[in-house]
Amino acid sequence: MPSPSSHTVAVLLYEGVQLLDVAGPLDAFAAANEYGGGYDLRTASLNGAAVRTSSGVLLGVDCSVDGLPGELGTLIVPGAPDWRPSVLDRDLRQALTALATGARRTAAVCAGAFPLASTGLLDGRRAATHWELARHLADRFPRVQVDADSIFVRDGTFYTSAGVTSGIDLTLALIEEDLGADAARAVARHLVVFLARPGGQSQFSVRARIGQPRTPALRTVLDLVTENPAAEHTLDSLARQVGLSPRHLTRLFRAETDTSPARFVEHVRLEAACTLLVTGTDPLDAVARHAGFGSPETMRRVFQRELGITPGAYRTRFSTTAGSPHRHIPNA
């Protein structure tokens, strides 16, 4: 695919931004220039002055917003952990409105969705943000359709991502859009990051969604399954490993996780299979074996029931960074 000739990437900085929201996308775009990209990277603040990040690091900028080119390829809006000042800043809102209106695409990272939403440009659109901020975004901007689960979301020319490091996932998807999947994979390898986190992948793994149960034996069981999905995880074997009766272990699962041992094991294996499908090229029988399903037929039945898609079709659809499934691995 052709490189994005004269494609200016501008990052709009303001007081209190999170450093990784700025550095992550910039480093990814810079790496893409080594693999066929033609990105011209610029940083700007409202008046051209340096800004202090939330971690206290002082960042200089290339120019004021008035010094940016009239047409931007990509506008990056980083977030600030304390998002409130950004939505009350009239000058920031006006500058952001003008820049986003003239940009080919606009991408907000993490809490960057807040100042972008304050412009009204996200009204009626789906938008993602850090899971801890999703309720605040929905309450503050009720016309925005907040997606509290996805890694990143695209709606038209607007892209929004979840917390901090997901800005790199989003940038890889933008690079893939411009340069193709091979270039995006090369950049991911260069940055030593996990490549194929599709946009619609949940911000949480199956294990993380359950959290930390009160009972140590139950926590041990959850960790055993998550660490090795392919092992034998029958109710009897799990109970035996933690010195409980199968009946008592089942009661603990119901009381503290609102699921059953078998369903938790199945969802962990489903998550493992999804990762294997989009990050590797092993045949389906090997994926089924490594994920703990045993056979492709069993894996296929679970995929169809839980995701409404076959494993082969899942791999085809989501084996690049740009894939954005709207069906998530269900809660355990």
C-alpha positions, 0 to 999 in steps of 0.5 A: 500500500502507498505511504501517506505522503505529506501526512502530518500527525499533530499532537495537541498538548495542554497542561496536565496531559499524561506523558504516555498518551503523547509518547506512545502514539508518537513513537509508533508513528516514528517507527512506522517511518522506518517501514514505509511511512511518511509521517511528519510529526508535530507537537503544538500547544495553544500558545506555543509554550511548553506544558507540564504533564501529569507526571511533572515532566515538562514537554516542549512543543514545535509550535502553537496551534496557529503554526500547524499546517492548514490540513492535518492527516491525523490529530491526536488528542491526549488525555489528562488524568484530571480531565475537568480543566480540559472541558472547561477551557474555552480556548482549548475547545475552540482550537480543538474544534477547528483542528478536528474539523479540518483533520482527515481523522482525529484520535483521542487517547484515554481521557482525551475523549473529554475535551473532544466530546466538549466540542460536540463533535462526538455527539451521536457517536460511539466513543471509548475511554478508560474504564474508570472514566466511562461513567464520568464521560457518559454523565458529562456528555449524555449525547455520546454513546460511551463504550466502556469495554472496547480497547478502541472505537472508530466512528466515522473519522473519529477514533477514541481509545481506552486507557494509556497503553491502548493509545499504542493499539489505536496507533497501530490500527491507524498505521495499518489503515495507511500502510497495511498489516505487514507494516503495522506488525513490523512496528509492533515488533519494533516496539515489542508490544502485543500486536493484534488487540482488535479494537473491540477486544475487552479492556479486561481479561476474563480473569481480571473481570472477576477480580480478587475473590475473598477466599484464598483457595478460590483465587488459587483455582482462578490463577491455575486455570488462567496460567494454563488453560490447556491443563486438565481442569475438571471440577474434581481435579481443581477441588483436589488441588486446593483441598476442597470438596467439589461441592464446596468449590462450586458454592464458592464460585457461585457466591464469589464470582457469580459463575460456575467452575466449568463456565469459567474454564470455558471462557478462559479457554475461549479467550486463549483461543482468540489470542492464538487465532489472531497472533499466530498461524497454527492450524485450528487443531493445534489452537484447540489443543493449546487452548484446552478445547481438545478438538476443533469440533469442541472449539467450534461449538463454543465459538458459535455459541458464545461469539456467533462465529466460527474460529476460522472466520474469527481469525480471518476477520480479526487477525489484524489490528484494525479488526473491531468485533462488536461481540465480546467474550462474555462475562464468566 
